[in-house]
Amino acid sequence: MVWTGYEVDAKQPLHIVIDGLKYDLTQWKNYHPGGHFILHQYDNKDATDVFTSFHGPEAFARLKNMKGVPVDCPVDPKVAAFREFRKKLEREGYFQWNIPYTIYKFTSTCGLVVLGSYLAIKGYWMMGAFLVGLGFQQLGWLGHDLCHHNFTPYRKLNNFLAYIAGNLLGGFSVNWWKNRHNTHHAITNVMESDPDIDNLPLFVWEESDLVRVPESWLASSVVSYQEFYFVPWTTLLKVIWEIQSLFFVTSPKLHNRSFLASLFWERATLALHWVWFLGVAWLTPSWSSFFGFIFISEAIGGAGIALIVFMNHYALDHHEQTERVSTNFVDLQLGGTRNIRPNPFMNWLSGGLNLQVEHHLFPTIPRNNLLTIRPLVQQFCKDNGIEYQELSYWDCLVEVEKKLHRVSNAYLERMKKVE
């Protein structure tokens, strides 16, 4: 996907509709804490539900100080019902944080990395690598919570803790993650817009996207076997995140002014990550343990994240850009999101992201409340004639493999016709 840089679109006009008022955000977008790319996806569109999903009282107060022009913006009955449902959950306290849970989750997650590092230094490097890798995986979910601001009600505190969990301990850029992941939430499964499903040249998720695959022997060798190398490839996800993070923090043109303001801390915390991580590996007994520690921890961290997040969206239908224009927020989220059926182990392992349906509808609800609202969301879907999608973990994995196989077969058929 081609990401629009700060220098390229800084002066491009931007207007967004929220609650029946049209706002000129041409100047504000360059200060938006979540990046400017996400805003352009709703240029001249109704962004009411997206705005409400991501923002807290501070953002609503700031919005009141902006001048909006009234516009006629009809509301789909399904969306109106969803807005009332959200208000009900707010009244009943599901958006409130639980202080003991917050302390437990932060300390236990960071503790995995600390304990693993200690064991590695003491000579038990394989066990240490396993625990650090598991810690990396859990830090992915912790950073996710912090960047969604559902961990504490204090945004500055969330951002501070995110630099610790994400940059310092996890090795990925918080602002790179926000820029990418918030866009994914706003335009879930929209082709050529949702960065999470744009995985060329390694993976193609829709037959209609095959036109972007180069007609070469190399592309044929890769795409036609994508269902076979998918699982082994997941071990590289963390490395890919790290590489993309390094590109992000060394390319200021990708940043708006909000990101630029924190660029020093981004770079400093990422540098410290590599100092401690490579330092621990260096203190293991030998060169083989040095490389073994790095490989095992990175592979576990990457596969542990990828083999969860790829289960929720990729096997479902993807929208063309023209479809997205006519698809409301509720249908967009529920049509492109699937749960992994919950159980105590899966709830912990996946960081609550097995409950992806609930999370995509309400990103700022704390993780510990997602399971509680699940039956309420199921009832909402039933009342409004919407499919609530949920499968076991293994069925989710099978669906992903089937999708990859279907598209790779379509690619082979396409190549035969070209020949």
Backbone torsions as a table, in degrees:
resi	resn	phi	psi	omega
1	MET	NA	146.6	178.7
2	VAL	-94.9	115.4	179.8
3	TRP	-89.0	130.7	179.5
4	THR	-78.2	122.6	-176.6
5	GLY	-83.5	162.7	-178.6
6	TYR	-58.0	-43.0	-176.3
7	GLU	-69.0	-27.0	-175.0
8	VAL	-78.4	-44.6	-170.8
9	ASP	-114.6	18.3	-175.3
10	ALA	-59.5	-32.2	-176.3
11	LYS	-103.9	1.8	-179.4
12	GLN	-68.1	128.2	-178.1
13	PRO	-58.2	146.1	179.7
14	LEU	-145.0	123.9	178.5
15	HIS	-131.6	133.1	-177.2
16	ILE	-132.8	142.6	179.6
17	VAL	-100.9	127.8	176.5
18	ILE	-135.0	121.9	179.1
19	ASP	52.3	44.6	175.0
20	GLY	78.1	7.2	177.4
21	LEU	-119.9	135.4	-179.5
22	LYS	-98.4	124.6	-175.7
23	TYR	-112.1	140.3	173.4
24	ASP	-90.0	109.1	-177.1
25	LEU	-108.4	20.1	-176.8
26	THR	-56.1	-41.6	179.5
27	GLN	-86.2	-40.8	-175.4
28	TRP	-63.4	-32.3	-175.0
29	LYS	-57.4	-28.8	-178.0
30	ASN	-76.0	-4.2	176.8
31	TYR	-118.0	1.7	-175.2
32	HIS	-65.1	122.4	-177.0
33	PRO	-61.4	-23.5	-179.5
34	GLY	-92.7	8.3	-178.3
35	GLY	92.0	163.3	-175.7
36	HIS	-97.0	-20.8	-177.1
37	PHE	-61.1	-41.8	-178.5
38	ILE	-61.2	-37.2	-178.1
39	LEU	-65.2	-38.2	-177.9
40	HIS	-67.9	-17.9	177.5
41	GLN	-71.5	-15.3	179.8
42	TYR	-118.9	25.7	177.3
43	ASP	-60.4	123.5	-179.3
44	ASN	60.1	30.8	178.0
45	LYS	-128.7	165.1	177.4
46	ASP	-78.4	113.8	-178.9
47	ALA	-111.1	20.3	-175.2
48	THR	-54.8	-50.7	-173.6
49	ASP	-74.8	-32.8	175.4
50	VAL	-66.4	-45.5	179.2
51	PHE	-59.8	-47.0	-179.1
52	THR	-62.9	-36.2	-177.3
53	SER	-66.2	-34.4	-173.5
54	PHE	-95.2	-22.9	-164.9
55	HIS	-112.2	156.3	178.7
56	GLY	-109.8	-167.5	-176.6
57	PRO	-57.0	-35.7	-178.7
58	GLU	-61.7	-42.8	-179.7
59	ALA	-68.5	-37.5	177.9
60	PHE	-65.9	-38.1	177.9
61	ALA	-64.9	-39.7	179.2
62	ARG	-67.3	-36.7	-179.8
63	LEU	-63.2	-36.1	180.0
64	LYS	-62.8	-25.5	-179.7
65	ASN	-84.5	-5.4	178.1
66	MET	-93.4	149.3	-179.6
67	LYS	-87.7	120.9	177.9
68	GLY	-115.4	147.6	179.6
69	VAL	-103.5	124.1	-179.9
70	PRO	-59.9	136.4	176.7
71	VAL	-135.6	155.6	177.1
72	ASP	-80.4	116.5	-175.2
73	CYS	-136.9	87.7	-179.1
74	PRO	-59.5	143.3	-178.2
75	VAL	-110.6	125.5	176.2
76	ASP	-60.1	135.4	179.7
77	PRO	-53.6	-35.0	178.8
78	LYS	-65.4	-40.0	178.8
79	VAL	-69.4	-40.1	177.8
80	ALA	-60.4	-41.1	178.0
81	ALA	-65.0	-38.2	179.2
82	PHE	-65.0	-40.2	-179.9
83	ARG	-64.4	-37.6	176.2
84	GLU	-68.5	-37.2	177.9
85	PHE	-62.2	-43.1	178.5
86	ARG	-61.0	-44.5	179.3
87	LYS	-60.1	-37.9	178.5
88	LYS	-62.8	-44.6	179.4
89	LEU	-65.1	-36.8	177.5
90	GLU	-64.2	-44.3	179.8
91	ARG	-62.5	-34.3	-176.0
92	GLU	-87.0	2.4	169.8
93	GLY	87.3	15.1	-177.6
94	TYR	-73.0	-15.1	178.6
95	PHE	-90.7	-1.3	-177.8
96	GLN	-81.5	145.1	-179.6
97	TRP	-85.6	156.6	178.4
98	ASN	-112.4	108.6	-171.7
99	ILE	-60.9	-48.8	179.0
100	PRO	-58.4	-41.2	179.1
101	TYR	-63.5	-42.3	-179.1
102	THR	-60.1	-46.0	179.7
103	ILE	-64.5	-44.8	179.7
104	TYR	-60.1	-46.8	-174.8
105	LYS	-67.3	-39.7	-179.6
106	PHE	-68.5	-47.0	-176.5
107	THR	-70.6	-39.5	-179.0
108	SER	-68.4	-36.8	-179.9
109	THR	-69.9	-49.9	177.9
110	CYS	-64.7	-31.0	-179.6
111	GLY	-63.5	-30.9	177.1
112	LEU	-60.9	-42.6	-179.9
113	VAL	-69.3	-42.0	-179.7
114	VAL	-63.8	-47.3	-179.5
115	LEU	-64.6	-43.1	178.8
116	GLY	-61.5	-41.5	178.9
117	SER	-64.0	-41.7	179.5
118	TYR	-61.8	-46.5	-179.4
119	LEU	-64.0	-38.4	179.8
120	ALA	-63.6	-43.1	-179.8
121	ILE	-65.3	-34.4	-179.2
122	LYS	-78.8	-0.2	176.5
123	GLY	108.3	-12.4	179.3
124	TYR	-92.6	63.1	-166.9
125	TRP	-70.9	-31.3	179.7
126	MET	-69.1	-44.9	176.1
127	MET	-64.4	-39.8	177.1
128	GLY	-61.7	-42.6	179.5
129	ALA	-63.6	-39.8	178.6
130	PHE	-62.4	-46.0	-178.2
131	LEU	-68.9	-38.9	176.8
132	VAL	-64.6	-41.2	177.4
133	GLY	-62.0	-43.1	176.8
134	LEU	-64.9	-37.5	176.3
135	GLY	-63.6	-41.6	176.4
136	PHE	-58.1	-43.3	-179.5
137	GLN	-62.4	-45.7	-179.4
138	GLN	-71.0	-30.3	175.4
139	LEU	-65.6	-29.7	174.9
140	GLY	-59.6	-42.7	179.4
141	TRP	-72.5	-37.4	179.4
142	LEU	-65.6	-44.5	176.3
143	GLY	-61.4	-37.3	176.8
144	HIS	-59.6	-47.2	178.4
145	ASP	-61.8	-44.3	-177.2
146	LEU	-65.7	-41.9	-178.2
147	CYS	-72.9	-22.8	173.4
148	HIS	-84.7	-5.0	179.5
149	HIS	59.4	36.2	173.5
150	ASN	-107.4	7.6	-177.7
151	PHE	-86.6	-46.6	172.2
152	THR	-135.0	163.5	178.5
153	PRO	-80.5	2.5	-175.7
154	TYR	-108.3	109.8	-172.7
155	ARG	-65.1	-38.6	178.3
156	LYS	-64.3	-39.3	177.4
157	LEU	-66.0	-43.3	176.8
158	ASN	-57.1	-45.3	-179.5
159	ASN	-63.5	-41.8	178.8
160	PHE	-61.8	-48.1	179.7
161	LEU	-66.1	-30.3	178.4
162	ALA	-65.1	-37.3	177.1
163	TYR	-64.9	-32.2	177.4
164	ILE	-73.0	-52.5	-176.0
165	ALA	-72.1	-41.5	-175.5
166	GLY	-84.5	-62.4	-175.3
167	ASN	-73.6	-58.2	-172.3
168	LEU	-65.8	-50.5	-176.7
169	LEU	-92.3	-39.3	-175.2
170	GLY	-85.5	-27.3	177.9
171	GLY	85.5	13.4	176.7
172	PHE	-121.9	147.9	-177.4
173	SER	-72.6	126.8	178.4
174	VAL	-63.1	-45.0	-177.4
175	ASN	-71.3	-34.2	172.5
176	TRP	-60.1	-43.3	-179.6
177	TRP	-63.8	-45.6	179.9
178	LYS	-59.8	-46.3	-177.9
179	ASN	-59.2	-39.2	-177.5
180	ARG	-83.2	-50.6	-170.0
181	HIS	-73.2	-37.7	177.5
182	ASN	-63.0	-36.2	176.5
183	THR	-64.3	-40.9	176.4
184	HIS	-58.0	-42.5	179.4
185	HIS	-65.7	-39.6	-174.5
186	ALA	-72.6	-32.5	-176.6
187	ILE	-133.8	57.1	-175.5
188	THR	-57.5	126.8	175.5
189	ASN	61.7	28.7	174.1
190	VAL	-96.6	119.0	-174.5
191	MET	-65.0	142.0	-179.9
192	GLU	65.2	13.8	175.9
193	SER	-133.9	-44.8	177.5
194	ASP	-76.1	110.6	-176.2
195	PRO	-65.6	-22.7	-177.8
196	ASP	-68.6	-28.1	-177.5
197	ILE	-101.8	3.5	177.0
198	ASP	-96.6	87.1	-173.7
199	ASN	-111.7	17.6	174.7
200	LEU	-62.8	143.8	9.6
201	PRO	-94.1	5.1	-174.6
202	LEU	-81.2	-40.9	-175.4
203	PHE	-134.8	142.2	174.0
204	VAL	-123.5	128.8	-171.2
205	TRP	-106.8	-7.5	178.8
206	GLU	-141.7	143.0	177.7
207	GLU	-58.7	-36.7	-178.3
208	SER	-67.1	-17.4	-179.2
209	ASP	-90.1	-2.2	-179.0
210	LEU	-66.1	-20.2	-179.5
211	VAL	-64.5	-19.4	-179.5
212	ARG	-88.9	-3.6	179.1
213	VAL	-83.8	126.7	179.5
214	PRO	-61.3	141.9	178.7
215	GLU	-85.7	84.6	-178.6
216	SER	-144.7	162.7	179.6
217	TRP	-64.5	-33.0	179.9
218	LEU	-66.6	-45.5	178.7
219	ALA	-62.3	-41.4	179.3
220	SER	-61.8	-40.4	-179.2
221	SER	-66.3	-30.0	-177.6
222	VAL	-86.0	-60.4	-171.7
223	VAL	-62.5	-37.5	-176.3
224	SER	-68.5	-10.1	179.3
225	TYR	-121.0	20.1	-171.0
226	GLN	-62.6	-30.4	-179.6
227	GLU	-70.9	-19.9	-178.6
228	PHE	-86.3	-35.2	-177.7
229	TYR	-96.2	1.9	-178.1
230	PHE	-58.7	-53.6	-176.5
231	VAL	-63.8	-48.9	176.8
232	PRO	-58.9	-36.1	-179.2
233	TRP	-61.5	-29.8	-175.2
234	THR	-59.3	-23.8	179.4
235	THR	-66.4	-14.8	-178.1
236	LEU	-96.6	-1.4	-172.8
237	LEU	-59.9	-43.5	-178.2
238	LYS	-64.1	-39.3	177.4
239	VAL	-61.2	-41.2	179.2
240	ILE	-64.6	-42.7	176.1
241	TRP	-57.6	-43.6	-177.9
242	GLU	-65.7	-41.4	178.7
243	ILE	-64.8	-45.4	179.1
244	GLN	-63.6	-36.7	178.2
245	SER	-64.4	-41.8	179.2
246	LEU	-64.7	-40.4	175.4
247	PHE	-61.0	-41.2	-176.7
248	PHE	-64.2	-46.6	-175.9
249	VAL	-78.6	-10.6	176.8
250	THR	-106.1	7.5	179.3
251	SER	-126.5	80.8	-177.5
252	PRO	-57.2	-22.6	-179.8
253	LYS	-64.8	-17.4	177.9
254	LEU	-82.4	-4.9	-171.1
255	HIS	-104.5	144.9	164.6
256	ASN	-88.6	-176.2	-173.3
257	ARG	-69.5	-27.3	176.7
258	SER	-65.3	-44.8	178.5
259	PHE	-66.8	-39.6	-180.0
260	LEU	-61.8	-33.8	-178.5
261	ALA	-63.9	-27.5	-178.4
262	SER	-108.4	12.6	-174.7
263	LEU	-62.5	-38.2	179.3
264	PHE	-59.0	-46.4	-178.4
265	TRP	-69.0	-33.8	175.2
266	GLU	-59.4	-51.0	-177.4
267	ARG	-66.1	-42.2	-177.7
268	ALA	-64.0	-45.6	-177.5
269	THR	-70.3	-34.4	176.0
270	LEU	-67.8	-39.6	177.5
271	ALA	-62.4	-42.3	178.3
272	LEU	-64.2	-33.2	176.9
273	HIS	-58.1	-47.6	-176.8
274	TRP	-71.6	-28.3	176.0
275	VAL	-64.0	-49.5	-177.8
276	TRP	-72.4	-39.7	-175.7
277	PHE	-66.5	-50.4	179.1
278	LEU	-70.1	-29.2	176.9
279	GLY	-64.4	-43.1	177.0
280	VAL	-63.3	-44.8	178.9
281	ALA	-60.3	-38.4	-179.9
282	TRP	-65.1	-31.4	-177.8
283	LEU	-84.9	1.8	173.2
284	THR	-75.2	167.0	-167.1
285	PRO	-63.8	-28.9	-171.7
286	SER	-151.2	175.2	176.4
287	TRP	-64.5	-37.1	179.3
288	SER	-64.8	-38.5	178.2
289	SER	-72.2	-31.5	176.2
290	PHE	-57.7	-54.2	-179.0
291	PHE	-72.8	-34.2	178.8
292	GLY	-64.2	-42.6	178.5
293	PHE	-60.0	-45.8	-179.8
294	ILE	-64.0	-47.7	-176.5
295	PHE	-63.6	-47.7	-175.8
296	ILE	-65.3	-47.1	-177.2
297	SER	-66.5	-40.7	178.8
298	GLU	-67.5	-40.3	-178.7
299	ALA	-66.7	-44.1	179.1
300	ILE	-65.4	-44.0	178.4
301	GLY	-60.7	-43.2	-178.8
302	GLY	-69.7	-50.9	-178.7
303	ALA	-65.6	-36.9	-179.4
304	GLY	-62.6	-31.0	176.3
305	ILE	-82.7	-50.2	-174.1
306	ALA	-61.6	-40.0	-176.6
307	LEU	-76.1	3.2	168.8
308	ILE	-105.8	-55.5	-171.2
309	VAL	-66.9	-27.7	-179.6
310	PHE	-76.0	-9.1	-178.9
311	MET	-83.6	-16.8	-167.1
312	ASN	-92.7	-28.1	-172.5
313	HIS	-129.9	-35.4	-163.1
314	TYR	-65.4	-34.7	-177.2
315	ALA	-79.8	-10.6	-178.8
316	LEU	-86.1	169.4	-177.8
317	ASP	-65.3	142.2	176.6
318	HIS	-104.6	147.8	-177.2
319	HIS	-96.2	142.4	168.1
320	GLU	-76.0	161.4	179.0
321	GLN	-56.6	-40.8	-178.3
322	THR	-66.3	-32.2	177.7
323	GLU	-69.4	-38.3	-176.7
324	ARG	-60.5	-33.6	-179.0
325	VAL	-59.9	-35.8	-175.7
326	SER	-101.1	6.9	-178.2
327	THR	-103.9	124.7	-178.8
328	ASN	-76.6	169.0	-174.9
329	PHE	-57.5	-43.9	-176.0
330	VAL	-65.3	-48.7	-179.6
331	ASP	-66.5	-36.0	179.8
332	LEU	-63.6	-44.0	-178.6
333	GLN	-72.1	-47.8	-174.8
334	LEU	-76.2	-26.6	178.2
335	GLY	-75.1	-24.4	-176.2
336	GLY	-113.2	17.3	-174.5
337	THR	-135.0	137.9	-179.8
338	ARG	-134.3	140.4	174.9
339	ASN	-84.9	152.0	162.5
340	ILE	-94.0	125.1	-173.4
341	ARG	-52.9	128.4	-173.2
342	PRO	-75.4	148.0	165.4
343	ASN	-155.5	163.0	-173.5
344	PRO	-53.5	-42.7	-179.0
345	PHE	-68.0	-45.6	-179.1
346	MET	-65.1	-37.3	178.9
347	ASN	-60.0	-39.3	178.9
348	TRP	-75.4	-49.4	-175.1
349	LEU	-59.1	-39.0	-174.8
350	SER	-90.2	0.8	-179.2
351	GLY	62.1	28.7	-178.7
352	GLY	82.7	-4.7	-177.8
353	LEU	-82.5	1.4	165.4
354	ASN	-69.6	-21.6	176.2
355	LEU	-95.4	55.1	-173.2
356	GLN	-69.3	-30.6	178.2
357	VAL	-60.2	-51.4	-179.5
358	GLU	-63.4	-40.9	-178.4
359	HIS	-66.0	-39.8	-178.6
360	HIS	-70.7	-31.3	176.0
361	LEU	-74.6	-35.5	-175.0
362	PHE	-136.0	75.6	-175.0
363	PRO	-63.0	-21.7	-177.6
364	THR	-96.7	6.1	172.0
365	ILE	-77.9	128.9	-179.5
366	PRO	-56.7	147.1	-176.5
367	ARG	-53.3	-39.9	-175.3
368	ASN	-69.1	-11.2	178.7
369	ASN	-100.7	-5.4	-175.8
370	LEU	-64.4	-42.7	-179.5
371	LEU	-65.5	-33.1	-179.0
372	THR	-67.1	-37.9	-178.0
373	ILE	-86.0	-5.5	-177.6
374	ARG	-54.1	-50.6	179.2
375	PRO	-63.9	-29.1	177.9
376	LEU	-69.7	-39.5	177.3
377	VAL	-67.8	-40.4	177.5
378	GLN	-60.0	-40.9	179.0
379	GLN	-68.2	-39.6	177.0
380	PHE	-59.5	-44.8	179.3
381	CYS	-62.5	-43.5	179.6
382	LYS	-62.6	-43.2	-178.4
383	ASP	-66.1	-26.4	-175.5
384	ASN	-110.2	12.9	174.6
385	GLY	66.2	36.0	-179.4
386	ILE	-113.4	138.3	178.7
387	GLU	-73.1	128.5	174.3
388	TYR	-97.2	111.0	-169.8
389	GLN	-96.5	123.5	-178.8
390	GLU	-155.9	134.0	178.4
391	LEU	-138.2	166.9	172.2
392	SER	-68.2	164.8	-178.6
393	TYR	-58.8	-46.7	-175.2
394	TRP	-67.8	-35.0	175.7
395	ASP	-66.3	-36.1	175.8
396	CYS	-62.1	-44.0	179.7
397	LEU	-64.3	-40.7	177.4
398	VAL	-60.8	-41.6	179.5
399	GLU	-63.5	-39.1	177.2
400	VAL	-63.3	-46.3	-179.9
401	GLU	-64.2	-39.4	178.1
402	LYS	-63.1	-40.2	179.2
403	LYS	-64.2	-46.2	178.6
404	LEU	-61.5	-40.7	179.7
405	HIS	-65.3	-42.9	-179.8
406	ARG	-61.4	-44.6	-177.9
407	VAL	-71.2	-38.1	178.5
408	SER	-65.4	-37.1	175.4
409	ASN	-64.1	-40.9	177.5
410	ALA	-62.8	-35.4	178.3
411	TYR	-66.3	-43.2	178.8
412	LEU	-62.3	-41.4	177.2
413	GLU	-62.7	-39.8	178.8
414	ARG	-63.4	-41.7	179.5
415	MET	-66.5	-35.0	177.4
416	LYS	-63.3	-41.3	179.6
417	LYS	-66.2	-34.9	178.0
418	VAL	-65.3	-40.8	179.6
419	GLU	-67.3	NA	NA
